[in-house]
Amino acid sequence: MIYLLNSFLILMTKIALRGYFRKIIIEGKSNIPKNCPIILVANHQNALIDPLLLGTHTSLNAHFLTRASVFKNPIVAKFLGWIRMLPVYRVRDGFATIQQNQKTFEQTFEVLRENGTVIIFAEGSHSLIRKLRPLSKGFTRIAFGLKEKYPEKNPVILPVALDYSAHRRSGSRVRITFGRPIQVDMPAPQSGQLTKAVETALSKLVVTIPSMDYEEKLESLIDHNVDLSSRADVTLFLTEGKVPNPIKQSSGLVNKLMKIFHLPLFLLWIWKSPSIQDKVFDSTFKFLIGFVFAPIWYLLLIVLGLSTSIGSWAVSILLLAWITVWFNKNPQE
């Protein structure tokens, strides 16, 4: 039953993500290894959107490590368990809670033992800044812990970059880039070598805007229509001033019409937005509002279309709502 529920949620989430983003670009998918334990290490720029994208666009039987604070509500914790999320306790959660990580690590060992996949956002927190931040060592502990408990297993680290043209907007572009797998072939005392190798691999995949004059560089990239989801295009512009694949700017008209034809959802966002203290979660809440309430809105329009005197209006609004979602295109940032 849980397997069927998980499969249904994955399918519906994938459909919803395809509606939320203008374009989802996947590169390097041939680098995903088969028939071995995979520890997928990714950067983290867009809160819940990051794991949802990886969980629906990798074809892997993935489990996620996520911060334990989101498991405080028992109902939420149950739902997160259904979608294969496992809690990780950090120092900021209190030293007493760190010991609880051992249970989570044991769960990851069993997942990996069956040649499953564990996804970890090794930066330890999320940020809208377009560059790779220092990695924590949790993934090395999992890799060497697995080898110690099950010496016959040979895990690999799969580096993955997630880059967005606009983190907080629908109708934008996202690029998922899979790097080459990294073998865990050094002894545990040399775990620092593994951390360095993964950090180097990820730094070559993630879009990087240098810290010095960051805001000015970002503004210049946007003004010149550079694809902010492409590391190659961003690097080329910053080093040579060239724009090989300019992104066409949108007037925003379709986005405005989409809000009109989804007015109840837009009003929900207007109500929720002021309470979101961490703006990295903007896209998460926009997506969740659409995921939960868009089907209800569409069903209501269908019922009105079939059984009331305003049926033609309801059907027209429904069709226009779908059309605006399909053609929604937001400018970068």
Helices and strands as residue ranges (DSSP letters): H 2-20, E 23-27, G 29-31, E 38-42, H 49-56, E 62-67, G 68-71, H 74-82, E 85-88, G 91-93, H 95-98, H 101-113, E 117-121, H 138-149, E 156-164, E 173-178, E 182-183, G 188-190, H 191-203, H 214-223, H 231-240, H 253-261, H 263-272, G 273-275, G 279-281, H 282-307, H 311-327
